[in-house]
Amino acid sequence: MRLKTFDASSLTPAEMQGYLHAAIAPRPICFASTIDKNGVVNLSPFSFFNVFSVNPPICVFSPTSRARDNTTKHTLENVLEVPECVINIVNYDMVQQAYLTSTDYPREVNEFSKAGFTELDSETVKPPRVAESTVQLECVVNDVISLGKNGGAGNLVIAEVKRIHINEEILDANGKIDPHKIDLVARLGGDWYCRVNGDNLFKIAKPIDCAGIGIGVDAFPQEVKNSNILTGNNLGLLGLVKTLPSNEEVEAFSKTVEMIELLDATIDSHTRTINLHLKAKHLLDNGRVMDAWKVLLM
């Protein structure tokens, strides 16, 4: 792998933005509704956004100053005047409308009307919610931290969640948000977005849920660790197991129908290793982690 290296001071703000937006992605979208001291509502999307704490429940998003003229965005001005907001979560059905609100309309313009969204009264804060959003977080703003004085500098809005509203249609049988139903979108670089649904979704078992602490890659036999067949993801799965299968388990698996045929077809040790690693990879791709280990230890 050949790396192209930049010193941050050598890049213009636009160049830095291009690289960071493209590399640090996908980013969730905070669709923030705010209100100023005169009651004028603003609605705007921000992809510098995430959840930072659950006790207390804290979300952070960052309205940056405009790089072209170092002016501040209405959202920032509003939360400094009225320290409250609603973070509305953007799904695929509303992403084009949400994108429309990123236009720099005059401060007196209500983006709810411009984009065709429905205002829904909040219960604990002054800014309205977006009725079309399937998850709405009513928040008070605990702090706003300026990250710089130049154009493109961020301002961390630290928002504490006070009430959560969830459309029941996106919940599963256990009352949890179903990732297949919420149909989220996320921001990439430039004009690119991605949709989180269907084949894009996959699970990774947490190490803490895997019957103890995994052995890790450093405990692998060198032949497995340095395999030209197994990928980094394959090694990660293998490293989650708590213990390796016993010699008796390996021997028993070698006598199964699926393994006898493979072993009988092997001509030399090098070909045998390749075939075993290919078989292990196939088993890993089908969720059979311990059987993969039995193959690798033959």
C-alpha positions in Angstrom: 0.0 0.0 0.0 1.4 3.4 -1.0 0.4 6.3 1.2 0.1 9.9 0.0 0.8 12.2 3.0 -0.3 15.8 3.6 0.6 18.3 6.3 -2.6 19.8 7.5 -1.2 23.3 7.2 -0.6 22.8 3.5 -4.3 22.2 2.7 -6.9 24.8 2.1 -10.1 24.6 4.1 -11.9 23.3 1.0 -9.3 20.6 0.4 -9.3 19.6 4.1 -13.1 19.4 4.0 -13.0 17.2 0.9 -10.6 14.7 2.4 -12.2 14.6 5.9 -15.8 14.4 4.6 -14.9 11.5 2.2 -12.8 9.6 4.7 -14.8 10.0 7.9 -18.0 8.5 6.6 -20.8 7.5 6.7 -21.9 10.2 9.1 -25.4 10.3 10.7 -27.5 13.4 10.0 -28.8 15.7 12.7 -31.8 17.5 11.4 -32.0 20.3 13.9 -35.0 22.5 14.6 -34.3 25.6 16.6 -36.0 28.9 17.4 -34.7 32.4 18.1 -35.8 34.8 20.8 -38.4 36.3 18.5 -40.0 32.9 17.8 -38.6 32.5 14.3 -38.1 28.8 13.6 -35.1 27.3 11.7 -34.5 23.8 10.4 -31.2 22.6 9.1 -29.2 19.4 8.6 -25.7 18.7 10.1 -23.5 15.6 9.5 -21.0 16.6 12.2 -23.2 14.7 14.7 -23.3 11.7 17.0 -24.3 10.5 20.5 -21.6 11.0 23.1 -23.2 9.7 26.3 -26.2 7.8 27.6 -26.2 8.8 31.3 -26.8 11.7 30.9 -28.1 11.2 27.3 -26.0 13.6 25.3 -25.9 14.3 21.5 -23.3 16.6 20.0 -23.6 18.3 16.6 -21.5 21.1 15.1 -22.6 24.0 12.9 -19.5 25.2 11.3 -18.9 28.8 10.2 -19.1 29.3 6.5 -15.7 28.9 4.9 -16.3 31.5 2.2 -16.9 34.5 4.5 -16.7 33.2 8.1 -20.3 34.0 8.9 -22.3 31.9 11.4 -25.3 29.7 10.7 -28.8 30.5 12.0 -28.9 27.3 14.0 -25.8 28.4 16.0 -27.3 31.9 16.6 -30.6 30.4 17.7 -29.2 28.0 20.3 -27.1 30.8 21.8 -30.4 32.8 22.2 -32.7 29.9 23.1 -30.7 26.9 24.3 -33.0 24.3 23.1 -33.4 22.1 20.0 -35.0 19.1 18.5 -32.8 16.5 16.7 -34.9 14.9 14.1 -33.5 11.7 12.5 -33.4 11.6 8.7 -34.6 8.5 6.9 -34.7 7.7 3.2 -38.2 8.9 2.6 -37.3 12.4 3.6 -33.7 12.9 2.6 -34.3 15.0 -0.5 -36.6 17.4 1.5 -34.0 17.6 4.3 -31.3 18.4 1.8 -33.4 21.3 0.6 -33.2 23.0 4.0 -29.4 23.2 3.7 -29.9 26.2 1.4 -28.9 29.6 3.0 -32.3 31.1 3.2 -32.7 34.5 5.0 -33.1 34.2 8.8 -36.8 35.1 8.7 -37.6 32.2 6.4 -39.0 29.0 8.0 -37.5 26.0 6.3 -40.4 23.8 7.5 -42.5 25.7 4.9 -39.8 25.8 2.2 -39.2 22.1 2.4 -42.8 21.1 2.9 -42.3 19.5 6.4 -45.0 19.5 9.1 -44.4 21.3 12.4 -45.3 19.3 15.4 -45.4 21.0 18.8 -42.7 19.7 21.3 -43.6 18.8 24.8 -40.6 20.0 26.8 -38.9 22.6 24.5 -39.9 25.5 22.3 -38.6 24.4 18.8 -41.1 22.2 16.9 -40.5 18.7 15.8 -40.5 17.4 12.3 -43.7 15.2 12.1 -42.3 13.2 9.1 -39.2 12.1 11.1 -39.6 8.6 12.7 -37.4 9.6 15.7 -37.4 13.0 17.3 -35.2 14.0 20.3 -36.3 17.0 22.4 -33.1 18.5 23.8 -31.8 21.3 26.0 -28.5 22.8 25.1 -26.0 22.5 28.0 -23.1 24.2 26.3 -21.7 25.5 23.0 -18.0 25.2 22.5 -16.2 27.2 19.8 -13.4 25.3 18.1 -11.9 28.2 16.3 -12.2 31.7 14.8 -11.6 31.1 11.1 -14.0 30.1 8.4 -14.9 26.4 8.6 -14.4 26.3 12.3 -16.9 24.1 14.2 -19.1 24.9 17.2 -19.9 21.9 19.4 -23.5 22.1 20.5 -23.8 19.8 23.5 -27.5 18.8 23.6 -29.0 16.7 26.5 -32.0 14.6 25.4 -35.1 15.2 27.5 -37.7 13.3 25.6 -37.7 10.8 22.8 -40.5 10.2 20.3 -40.4 7.1 18.1 -42.8 6.1 15.4 -44.2 2.7 16.4 -44.0 1.4 12.9 -40.2 1.2 13.1 -40.2 -0.9 16.3 -39.8 -4.7 16.3 -41.7 -7.2 18.4 -39.5 -6.4 21.4 -40.1 -2.7 21.2 -36.6 -2.0 19.9 -35.8 0.1 16.8 -35.6 -2.3 13.8 -32.7 -1.2 11.5 -34.6 -2.7 8.5 -37.6 -0.5 9.2 -36.0 2.8 10.2 -34.3 3.0 6.7 -31.6 5.5 7.7 -29.4 7.5 5.4 -26.0 8.9 6.1 -23.7 11.5 4.7 -20.5 10.8 2.7 -18.2 13.2 0.9 -19.3 15.6 -1.9 -22.8 14.9 -3.2 -22.7 11.3 -1.9 -25.1 9.7 0.6 -25.7 6.1 1.5 -28.9 4.2 2.5 -28.8 1.7 5.4 -31.2 -1.1 4.6 -31.5 -4.6 3.2 -28.2 -6.2 2.1 -26.2 -3.3 3.7 -27.0 -4.5 7.2 -24.9 -7.2 8.9 -24.2 -8.2 12.5 -21.0 -8.6 14.4 -21.1 -10.4 17.7 -19.7 -8.3 20.6 -16.6 -9.9 22.2 -18.3 -9.5 25.6 -21.2 -11.7 24.4 -18.9 -14.5 23.2 -18.7 -16.7 26.3 -15.7 -14.9 27.7 -12.6 -13.1 26.5 -11.5 -14.1 23.0 -8.1 -15.6 22.4 -7.1 -12.9 19.9 -5.0 -13.1 16.8 -1.7 -13.2 18.7 -2.6 -16.7 20.0 -3.0 -18.1 16.5 -0.6 -20.7 14.9 1.7 -18.8 12.6 0.3 -20.7 9.6 -3.2 -19.3 10.3 -2.0 -15.8 11.3 0.0 -15.4 8.1 -2.6 -17.1 5.8 -2.8 -15.7 2.2 -6.4 -17.0 2.1 -8.0 -15.7 5.2 -9.0 -12.0 5.4 -8.7 -9.6 8.3 -12.4 -10.1 8.9 -11.9 -13.9 9.0 -9.1 -13.5 11.5 -11.3 -11.2 13.6 -14.0 -13.9 13.8 -11.5 -16.6 14.7 -10.1 -14.4 17.4 -13.5 -14.2 19.2 -13.4 -17.8 20.4 -12.6 -18.4 24.1 -10.8 -21.7 23.5 -9.6 -23.7 20.6 -11.2 -27.0 19.8 -9.6 -30.1 21.3 -7.5 -32.6 19.4 -10.4 -35.1 19.8 -12.8 -32.6 18.3 -10.5 -31.9 15.4 -10.0 -35.6 14.7 -13.8 -36.3 14.8 -14.5 -33.4 12.3 -11.8 -34.7 10.0 -13.8 -37.9 9.6 -17.0 -36.2 8.6 -18.2 -36.7 5.0 -17.5 -33.1 4.0 -13.9 -33.3 5.2 -13.0 -36.9 4.0 -13.6 -35.9 0.4 -11.5 -32.8 0.7 -8.6 -34.5 2.5 -8.6 -37.5 0.1 -8.3 -35.1 -2.9 -5.2 -33.4 -1.4 -1.9 -34.1 -3.3 0.8 -32.4 -1.4 1.2 -30.4 1.9 1.1 -27.0 0.2 -2.1 -27.8 -1.7 -3.5 -29.3 1.5 -2.9 -26.1 3.4 -4.6 -24.0 0.7 -7.6 -26.3 0.5 -8.0 -26.3 4.3 -7.8 -22.5 4.5 -10.3 -22.2 1.6 -12.7 -24.6 3.4 -12.2 -22.6 6.7 -13.0 -19.4 4.9 -16.2 -20.9 3.5 -17.2 -22.1 7.0 -16.5 -18.6 8.4 -18.6 -17.0 5.7 -21.5 -19.3 6.9 -21.1 -18.6 10.6 -19.4 -21.9 11.5 -16.5 -20.4 13.5 -15.6 -23.5 15.6 -15.8 -25.8 12.6 -13.5 -23.4 10.8 -11.0 -23.7 13.6 -11.2 -27.5 13.5 -10.3 -27.4 9.8 -7.4 -25.0 10.4 -5.9 -27.2 13.1 -6.0 -30.4 11.0 
